[in-house]
Amino acid sequence: MPFLYEFSEVSAFTKKGTPAIGNPAMICIVDQFPAQELMERAGALLASPMTSFIRRTAYPHVFDIRHFS
């Protein structure tokens, strides 16, 4: 079954305005977290040092994050 999620590659641990020399990470912003097994499988398939799923909460500027490395 294909993944129906959109991932973006970011450079973690960099400051705005500096060259993108940080650690590469794949992120996916979701409304609800997929099943644990699917998130783990996505992390393995993407072969990125870090894959993160990010979900907004009911509180402004507060997010739930699931990391896979």
Secondary structure, 3 states (H helix, E strand, C coil): CCCCCCCEEEEECCCCCCCCCCEEEEEEEECCCCCHHHHHHHHHHHCCCCEEEEEECCCCCCEEEEEEC
